[in-house]
């Protein structure tokens, strides 16, 4: 199992969600005092040992947190022409019109401006949906430091 960096945890008491940074073993080994505690953890080291997965969270949280592990699951068998694949709204339109633009030269034709425009717009819509601006997240500097933000100086 491979975990995606979209993995996050939520504080059930405040209903605030926090992202967590994945680190490698060398970075985790570089932490001198691994018994440090904090309200919220900052990093996680995931050791993929088959069949188990060892997870090391730093610093150790002092309260119960709700974890959401996002898995990058490998397909067990390849898809074929008879496989039903379900996509969210907008994907079929993007696939259809972008495919039309892609294969048009093979047939010696130029796709119409309308087809090109729909292909470009549908692709842009998917990018906007899948990469939204992270408007409501907490700045990492606030979570990562124990210092308080100085509103007069504009720094920590």
N, CA and C atoms as a LAMMPS dump frame, in Angstrom:
ITEM: TIMESTEP
0
ITEM: NUMBER OF ATOMS
468
ITEM: BOX BOUNDS ff ff ff
-5.0000000000000000e+02 5.0000000000000000e+02
-5.0000000000000000e+02 5.0000000000000000e+02
-5.0000000000000000e+02 5.0000000000000000e+02
ITEM: ATOMS id mol type element x y z
1 1 1 N 0.851 -1.178 0
2 1 2 C 0 0 0
3 1 3 C 0.894 1.238 0
4 2 1 N 0.557 2.196 -0.816
5 2 2 C 1.286 3.45 -0.895
6 2 3 C 0.351 4.565 -0.47
7 3 1 N 0.827 5.431 0.43
8 3 2 C -0.002 6.526 0.906
9 3 3 C 0.279 7.787 0.111
10 4 1 N -0.77 8.52 -0.179
11 4 2 C -0.667 9.761 -0.933
12 4 3 C -0.402 10.924 0.024
13 5 1 N 0.254 11.963 -0.462
14 5 2 C 0.544 13.101 0.405
15 5 3 C -0.692 13.955 0.697
16 6 1 N -1.856 13.513 0.228
17 6 2 C -3.107 14.167 0.587
18 6 3 C -3.622 13.656 1.936
19 7 1 N -2.902 12.721 2.562
20 7 2 C -3.263 12.211 3.878
21 7 3 C -3.331 13.369 4.871
22 8 1 N -4.316 13.327 5.753
23 8 2 C -4.478 14.409 6.718
24 8 3 C -5.076 13.871 8.01
25 9 1 N -5.097 14.709 9.029
26 9 2 C -5.776 14.355 10.274
27 9 3 C -6.694 15.499 10.664
28 10 1 N -7.689 15.148 11.487
29 10 2 C -8.688 16.123 11.914
30 10 3 C -8.787 16.08 13.424
31 11 1 N -8.884 17.236 14.029
32 11 2 C -9.105 17.33 15.468
33 11 3 C -10.61 17.284 15.696
34 12 1 N -11.141 16.186 16.278
35 12 2 C -12.591 16.088 16.489
36 12 3 C -13.14 17.171 17.408
37 13 1 N -12.302 17.723 18.293
38 13 2 C -12.769 18.757 19.211
39 13 3 C -13.033 20.078 18.526
40 14 1 N -12.233 20.404 17.516
41 14 2 C -12.389 21.694 16.837
42 14 3 C -12.892 21.556 15.402
43 15 1 N -12.917 20.327 14.874
44 15 2 C -13.309 20.044 13.48
45 15 3 C -12.392 20.733 12.474
46 16 1 N -11.144 20.974 12.841
47 16 2 C -10.163 21.565 11.936
48 16 3 C -9.284 20.445 11.388
49 17 1 N -9.074 20.44 10.081
50 17 2 C -8.228 19.431 9.439
51 17 3 C -6.847 20.003 9.168
52 18 1 N -5.836 19.145 9.3
53 18 2 C -4.449 19.546 9.087
54 18 3 C -3.783 18.558 8.148
55 19 1 N -3.006 19.056 7.214
56 19 2 C -2.184 18.187 6.394
57 19 3 C -0.951 17.781 7.18
58 20 1 N -0.308 16.713 6.759
59 20 2 C 0.905 16.269 7.425
60 20 3 C 1.966 16.012 6.371
61 21 1 N 3.206 16.339 6.701
62 21 2 C 4.306 16.202 5.754
63 21 3 C 4.932 14.82 5.903
64 22 1 N 5.129 14.132 4.784
65 22 2 C 5.797 12.833 4.787
66 22 3 C 7.309 13.057 4.767
67 23 1 N 8.023 12.306 5.592
68 23 2 C 9.484 12.366 5.593
69 23 3 C 10.024 10.96 5.369
70 24 1 N 11.297 10.868 4.977
71 24 2 C 11.904 9.554 4.759
72 24 3 C 12.621 9.09 6.029
73 25 1 N 13.176 7.9 5.979
74 25 2 C 13.798 7.328 7.17
75 25 3 C 15.008 8.137 7.632
76 26 1 N 15.793 8.632 6.703
77 26 2 C 16.968 9.422 7.06
78 26 3 C 16.558 10.679 7.828
79 27 1 N 15.487 11.336 7.369
80 27 2 C 15.012 12.53 8.059
81 27 3 C 14.48 12.177 9.447
82 28 1 N 13.753 11.042 9.549
83 28 2 C 13.224 10.628 10.847
84 28 3 C 14.357 10.257 11.8
85 29 1 N 15.374 9.558 11.28
86 29 2 C 16.516 9.189 12.112
87 29 3 C 17.269 10.421 12.6
88 30 1 N 17.168 11.526 11.874
89 30 2 C 17.84 12.764 12.255
90 30 3 C 17.162 13.491 13.41
91 31 1 N 15.969 13.071 13.796
92 31 2 C 15.28 13.693 14.933
93 31 3 C 15.934 13.161 16.205
94 32 1 N 16.536 14.051 16.989
95 32 2 C 17.311 13.624 18.156
96 32 3 C 16.417 13.088 19.278
97 33 1 N 15.371 13.795 19.639
98 33 2 C 14.493 13.388 20.735
99 33 3 C 13.124 13.056 20.149
100 34 1 N 12.866 11.783 20.018
101 34 2 C 11.62 11.343 19.373
102 34 3 C 10.438 11.259 20.335
103 35 1 N 10.659 11.54 21.62
104 35 2 C 9.589 11.452 22.617
105 35 3 C 8.903 12.79 22.862
106 36 1 N 9.24 13.812 22.085
107 36 2 C 8.632 15.132 22.237
108 36 3 C 7.138 15.025 21.961
109 37 1 N 6.325 15.741 22.747
110 37 2 C 4.882 15.753 22.539
111 37 3 C 4.432 17.146 22.128
112 38 1 N 3.282 17.186 21.484
113 38 2 C 2.699 18.445 21.036
114 38 3 C 1.211 18.22 20.829
115 39 1 N 0.466 19.278 20.737
116 39 2 C -0.967 19.136 20.467
117 39 3 C -1.191 18.491 19.111
118 40 1 N -0.439 18.936 18.112
119 40 2 C -0.589 18.415 16.767
120 40 3 C 0.76 17.958 16.222
121 41 1 N 0.777 16.83 15.515
122 41 2 C 2.023 16.384 14.892
123 41 3 C 2.331 17.2 13.641
124 42 1 N 3.597 17.161 13.229
125 42 2 C 4.019 17.918 12.057
126 42 3 C 4.413 17.025 10.9
127 43 1 N 5.052 15.88 11.203
128 43 2 C 5.564 15.01 10.151
129 43 3 C 5.233 13.552 10.461
130 44 1 N 5.306 12.72 9.417
131 44 2 C 5.079 11.288 9.566
132 44 3 C 6.086 10.549 8.69
133 45 1 N 6.653 9.485 9.253
134 45 2 C 7.519 8.589 8.493
135 45 3 C 6.766 7.274 8.347
136 46 1 N 6.585 6.817 7.121
137 46 2 C 5.863 5.584 6.845
138 46 3 C 6.86 4.554 6.329
139 47 1 N 6.991 3.459 7.061
140 47 2 C 7.894 2.386 6.686
141 47 3 C 7.058 1.254 6.094
142 48 1 N 7.16 1.065 4.786
143 48 2 C 6.367 0.067 4.078
144 48 3 C 7.002 -1.314 4.234
145 49 1 N 6.683 -2.01 5.291
146 49 2 C 7.186 -3.363 5.511
147 49 3 C 6.043 -4.322 5.231
148 50 1 N 6.228 -5.194 4.272
149 50 2 C 5.163 -6.114 3.879
150 50 3 C 5.034 -7.212 4.915
151 51 1 N 3.874 -7.601 5.382
152 51 2 C 2.538 -7.125 5.016
153 51 3 C 2.058 -5.967 5.884
154 52 1 N 2.879 -5.521 6.84
155 52 2 C 2.469 -4.438 7.734
156 52 3 C 3.077 -3.114 7.29
157 53 1 N 2.514 -2.044 7.815
158 53 2 C 3.036 -0.711 7.585
159 53 3 C 3.295 -0.09 8.952
160 54 1 N 4.52 0.366 9.184
161 54 2 C 4.864 1.04 10.431
162 54 3 C 4.816 2.539 10.186
163 55 1 N 4.114 3.26 11.068
164 55 2 C 4.002 4.711 10.946
165 55 3 C 4.555 5.355 12.205
166 56 1 N 5.414 6.331 12.009
167 56 2 C 6.02 7.053 13.115
168 56 3 C 5.655 8.522 12.979
169 57 1 N 4.94 9.042 13.97
170 57 2 C 4.436 10.411 13.929
171 57 3 C 5.27 11.255 14.886
172 58 1 N 5.659 12.451 14.418
173 58 2 C 6.447 13.346 15.262
174 58 3 C 5.923 14.767 15.151
175 59 1 N 5.834 15.477 16.262
176 59 2 C 5.89 15.007 17.635
177 59 3 C 4.641 14.223 17.992
178 60 1 N 4.722 13.446 19.066
179 60 2 C 3.592 12.608 19.468
180 60 3 C 2.445 13.509 19.926
181 61 1 N 1.236 13.305 19.366
182 61 2 C 0.112 14.17 19.735
183 61 3 C -0.359 13.895 21.17
184 62 1 N -0.823 14.943 21.822
185 62 2 C -1.318 14.826 23.198
186 62 3 C -2.827 14.661 23.252
187 63 1 N -3.478 14.644 22.13
188 63 2 C -4.932 14.45 22.106
189 63 3 C -5.286 13.452 21.017
190 64 1 N -6.49 12.917 21.1
191 64 2 C -6.957 11.971 20.097
192 64 3 C -7.263 12.712 18.805
193 65 1 N -6.764 12.158 17.697
194 65 2 C -6.973 12.763 16.39
195 65 3 C -7.62 11.74 15.47
196 66 1 N -8.37 12.229 14.504
197 66 2 C -9.015 11.364 13.512
198 66 3 C -8.158 11.409 12.247
199 67 1 N -7.605 10.256 11.882
200 67 2 C -6.687 10.189 10.737
201 67 3 C -7.424 9.765 9.475
202 68 1 N -7.05 10.368 8.357
203 68 2 C -7.592 10.027 7.045
204 68 3 C -6.413 9.682 6.143
205 69 1 N -6.17 8.394 5.976
206 69 2 C -5.064 7.932 5.148
207 69 3 C -5.559 7.744 3.728
208 70 1 N -4.956 8.444 2.793
209 70 2 C -5.339 8.388 1.387
210 70 3 C -4.384 7.414 0.694
211 71 1 N -4.947 6.34 0.15
212 71 2 C -4.145 5.285 -0.455
213 71 3 C -4.066 5.452 -1.965
214 72 1 N -2.899 5.189 -2.486
215 72 2 C -2.711 5.106 -3.926
216 72 3 C -2.747 3.609 -4.226
217 73 1 N -3.921 3.114 -4.521
218 73 2 C -4.128 1.677 -4.67
219 73 3 C -3.809 1.235 -6.09
220 74 1 N -3.011 0.214 -6.206
221 74 2 C -2.657 -0.342 -7.506
222 74 3 C -3.806 -1.194 -8.028
223 75 1 N -4.07 -1.103 -9.328
224 75 2 C -5.103 -1.941 -9.923
225 75 3 C -4.666 -3.405 -9.867
226 76 1 N -5.596 -4.29 -9.498
227 76 2 C -5.244 -5.703 -9.397
228 76 3 C -5.187 -6.37 -10.755
229 77 1 N -5.927 -5.854 -11.719
230 77 2 C -5.881 -6.387 -13.07
231 77 3 C -6.118 -5.249 -14.051
232 78 1 N -5.553 -5.349 -15.236
233 78 2 C -5.685 -4.238 -16.187
234 78 3 C -7.106 -4.114 -16.725
235 79 1 N -7.435 -2.913 -17.129
236 79 2 C -8.734 -2.658 -17.732
237 79 3 C -8.717 -3.115 -19.195
238 80 1 N -9.881 -3.51 -19.697
239 80 2 C -10.013 -3.869 -21.105
240 80 3 C -11.247 -3.161 -21.666
241 81 1 N -11.627 -3.474 -22.872
242 81 2 C -12.757 -2.783 -23.503
243 81 3 C -14.084 -3.052 -22.81
244 82 1 N -14.193 -4.163 -22.071
245 82 2 C -15.441 -4.497 -21.388
246 82 3 C -15.49 -3.945 -19.964
247 83 1 N -14.411 -3.324 -19.501
248 83 2 C -14.36 -2.801 -18.137
249 83 3 C -15.128 -1.492 -18.052
250 84 1 N -16.045 -1.405 -17.09
251 84 2 C -16.767 -0.16 -16.846
252 84 3 C -15.935 0.707 -15.929
253 85 1 N -15.639 1.913 -16.361
254 85 2 C -14.87 2.859 -15.567
255 85 3 C -15.753 4.066 -15.315
256 86 1 N -15.907 4.425 -14.062
257 86 2 C -16.762 5.539 -13.697
258 86 3 C -15.913 6.768 -13.395
259 87 1 N -16.28 7.891 -13.981
260 87 2 C -15.577 9.146 -13.763
261 87 3 C -16.571 10.196 -13.288
262 88 1 N -16.107 11.173 -12.53
263 88 2 C -16.987 12.27 -12.107
264 88 3 C -17.459 13.074 -13.316
265 89 1 N -18.493 13.903 -13.128
266 89 2 C -19.008 14.724 -14.226
267 89 3 C -17.911 15.595 -14.84
268 90 1 N -17.948 15.734 -16.151
269 90 2 C -17.003 16.575 -16.863
270 90 3 C -15.865 15.81 -17.514
271 91 1 N -15.53 14.627 -16.997
272 91 2 C -14.411 13.871 -17.541
273 91 3 C -14.715 13.32 -18.932
274 92 1 N -15.905 12.775 -19.137
275 92 2 C -16.245 12.199 -20.435
276 92 3 C -16.19 13.268 -21.525
277 93 1 N -16.679 14.459 -21.207
278 93 2 C -16.635 15.552 -22.178
279 93 3 C -15.187 15.92 -22.51
280 94 1 N -14.347 16.016 -21.489
281 94 2 C -12.935 16.351 -21.718
282 94 3 C -12.256 15.256 -22.534
283 95 1 N -12.506 14.002 -22.206
284 95 2 C -11.906 12.895 -22.956
285 95 3 C -12.338 12.936 -24.417
286 96 1 N -13.625 13.117 -24.646
287 96 2 C -14.169 13.071 -26.002
288 96 3 C -13.584 14.176 -26.887
289 97 1 N -13.656 15.408 -26.429
290 97 2 C -13.228 16.525 -27.273
291 97 3 C -11.705 16.613 -27.406
292 98 1 N -10.974 16.266 -26.339
293 98 2 C -9.514 16.271 -26.448
294 98 3 C -9.027 15.123 -27.321
295 99 1 N -9.716 13.993 -27.283
296 99 2 C -9.368 12.887 -28.174
297 99 3 C -9.632 13.281 -29.63
298 100 1 N -10.729 13.987 -29.865
299 100 2 C -11.035 14.442 -31.225
300 100 3 C -9.916 15.342 -31.754
301 101 1 N -9.417 16.244 -30.909
302 101 2 C -8.313 17.121 -31.326
303 101 3 C -7.026 16.332 -31.538
304 102 1 N -6.825 15.298 -30.742
305 102 2 C -5.594 14.509 -30.819
306 102 3 C -5.529 13.655 -32.087
307 103 1 N -6.655 13.05 -32.472
308 103 2 C -6.611 12.13 -33.616
309 103 3 C -7.014 12.773 -34.941
310 104 1 N -7.472 14.015 -34.928
311 104 2 C -7.89 14.68 -36.168
312 104 3 C -6.789 14.694 -37.224
313 105 1 N -5.526 14.999 -36.892
314 105 2 C -4.482 15.013 -37.927
315 105 3 C -4.274 13.654 -38.599
316 106 1 N -4.549 12.572 -37.891
317 106 2 C -4.399 11.248 -38.493
318 106 3 C -5.387 11.038 -39.635
319 107 1 N -6.498 11.783 -39.61
320 107 2 C -7.503 11.674 -40.655
321 107 3 C -7.41 12.823 -41.651
322 108 1 N -6.355 13.629 -41.51
323 108 2 C -6.134 14.709 -42.465
324 108 3 C -7.105 15.856 -42.34
325 109 1 N -7.664 16.058 -41.153
326 109 2 C -8.601 17.177 -40.946
327 109 3 C -8.137 18.031 -39.773
328 110 1 N -8.601 19.247 -39.788
329 110 2 C -8.342 20.178 -38.685
330 110 3 C -9.62 20.254 -37.855
331 111 1 N -9.542 20.023 -36.528
332 111 2 C -10.769 20.126 -35.726
333 111 3 C -11.328 21.543 -35.795
334 112 1 N -12.63 21.653 -35.771
335 112 2 C -13.261 22.969 -35.868
336 112 3 C -12.896 23.813 -34.652
337 113 1 N -12.943 25.125 -34.795
338 113 2 C -12.641 26 -33.652
339 113 3 C -13.536 25.715 -32.444
340 114 1 N -14.776 25.333 -32.703
341 114 2 C -15.696 25.032 -31.597
342 114 3 C -15.23 23.784 -30.832
343 115 1 N -14.809 22.741 -31.56
344 115 2 C -14.313 21.525 -30.918
345 115 3 C -13.047 21.846 -30.127
346 116 1 N -12.156 22.641 -30.691
347 116 2 C -10.932 23.027 -29.99
348 116 3 C -11.243 23.827 -28.72
349 117 1 N -12.212 24.722 -28.834
350 117 2 C -12.593 25.549 -27.69
351 117 3 C -13.204 24.698 -26.576
352 118 1 N -14.074 23.757 -26.937
353 118 2 C -14.69 22.879 -25.933
354 118 3 C -13.627 21.998 -25.286
355 119 1 N -12.684 21.497 -26.084
356 119 2 C -11.604 20.664 -25.538
357 119 3 C -10.783 21.457 -24.535
358 120 1 N -10.416 22.674 -24.894
359 120 2 C -9.602 23.503 -24.009
360 120 3 C -10.366 23.872 -22.731
361 121 1 N -11.638 24.251 -22.876
362 121 2 C -12.45 24.647 -21.723
363 121 3 C -12.688 23.475 -20.784
364 122 1 N -13.007 22.31 -21.346
365 122 2 C -13.284 21.149 -20.496
366 122 3 C -12.034 20.708 -19.742
367 123 1 N -10.88 20.797 -20.384
368 123 2 C -9.624 20.452 -19.714
369 123 3 C -9.311 21.462 -18.611
370 124 1 N -9.529 22.721 -18.883
371 124 2 C -9.305 23.764 -17.884
372 124 3 C -10.234 23.585 -16.683
373 125 1 N -11.488 23.205 -16.945
374 125 2 C -12.437 22.974 -15.855
375 125 3 C -11.982 21.836 -14.95
376 126 1 N -11.469 20.761 -15.546
377 126 2 C -10.981 19.636 -14.745
378 126 3 C -9.778 20.052 -13.909
379 127 1 N -8.89 20.842 -14.485
380 127 2 C -7.734 21.313 -13.718
381 127 3 C -8.177 22.181 -12.55
382 128 1 N -9.168 23.028 -12.778
383 128 2 C -9.647 23.909 -11.719
384 128 3 C -10.32 23.114 -10.609
385 129 1 N -11.073 22.083 -10.97
386 129 2 C -11.746 21.247 -9.974
387 129 3 C -10.738 20.439 -9.17
388 130 1 N -9.744 19.894 -9.84
389 130 2 C -8.795 19.006 -9.184
390 130 3 C -7.669 19.729 -8.463
391 131 1 N -7.445 20.992 -8.738
392 131 2 C -6.388 21.766 -8.079
393 131 3 C -6.946 23.062 -7.523
394 132 1 N -7.865 22.965 -6.564
395 132 2 C -8.438 24.202 -6.029
396 132 3 C -7.407 24.954 -5.189
397 133 1 N -7.582 26.25 -5.102
398 133 2 C -6.717 27.036 -4.229
399 133 3 C -6.968 26.601 -2.796
400 134 1 N -5.919 26.496 -2.03
401 134 2 C -6 26.044 -0.658
402 134 3 C -6.344 27.235 0.226
403 135 1 N -7.593 27.696 0.152
404 135 2 C -7.982 28.938 0.791
405 135 3 C -8.087 28.807 2.306
406 136 1 N -8.663 27.725 2.807
407 136 2 C -8.956 27.608 4.229
408 136 3 C -7.911 26.846 5.028
409 137 1 N -6.712 26.625 4.517
410 137 2 C -5.712 25.874 5.263
411 137 3 C -4.962 26.782 6.221
412 138 1 N -4.393 26.171 7.248
413 138 2 C -3.583 26.902 8.211
414 138 3 C -2.165 26.992 7.666
415 139 1 N -1.515 28.14 7.707
416 139 2 C -0.124 28.237 7.266
417 139 3 C 0.753 27.301 8.078
418 140 1 N 1.678 26.617 7.4
419 140 2 C 2.536 25.645 8.067
420 140 3 C 3.351 26.303 9.173
421 141 1 N 3.739 27.555 8.991
422 141 2 C 4.549 28.25 9.989
423 141 3 C 3.807 28.381 11.312
424 142 1 N 2.495 28.531 11.271
425 142 2 C 1.716 28.653 12.507
426 142 3 C 1.68 27.316 13.236
427 143 1 N 1.494 26.226 12.494
428 143 2 C 1.409 24.902 13.097
429 143 3 C 2.788 24.416 13.527
430 144 1 N 3.828 24.746 12.774
431 144 2 C 5.151 24.178 12.987
432 144 3 C 5.937 24.849 14.106
433 145 1 N 5.598 26.06 14.47
434 145 2 C 6.389 26.748 15.485
435 145 3 C 5.618 26.871 16.78
436 146 1 N 6.341 27.012 17.846
437 146 2 C 5.716 27.238 19.142
438 146 3 C 5.658 28.732 19.447
439 147 1 N 6.212 29.537 18.556
440 147 2 C 6.214 30.972 18.774
441 147 3 C 4.868 31.551 18.384
442 148 1 N 4.617 32.737 18.84
443 148 2 C 3.384 33.426 18.48
444 148 3 C 3.673 34.437 17.381
445 149 1 N 2.7 34.657 16.543
446 149 2 C 2.833 35.609 15.46
447 149 3 C 2.733 37.025 16.027
448 150 1 N 3.66 37.889 15.645
449 150 2 C 3.663 39.278 16.083
450 150 3 C 2.93 40.105 15.034
451 151 1 N 1.72 40.556 15.36
452 151 2 C 0.923 41.277 14.358
453 151 3 C 1.507 42.659 14.065
454 152 1 N 2.312 43.198 14.997
455 152 2 C 2.904 44.523 14.773
456 152 3 C 4.112 44.436 13.844
457 153 1 N 4.901 43.379 14.014
458 153 2 C 6.107 43.234 13.192
459 153 3 C 5.83 42.422 11.916
460 154 1 N 4.738 41.647 11.919
461 154 2 C 4.404 40.835 10.75
462 154 3 C 5.271 39.597 10.609
463 155 1 N 5.79 39.091 11.74
464 155 2 C 6.617 37.88 11.687
465 155 3 C 6.441 37.098 12.974
466 156 1 N 7.239 36.031 13.129
467 156 2 C 7.155 35.173 14.304
468 156 3 C 8.265 35.502 15.266
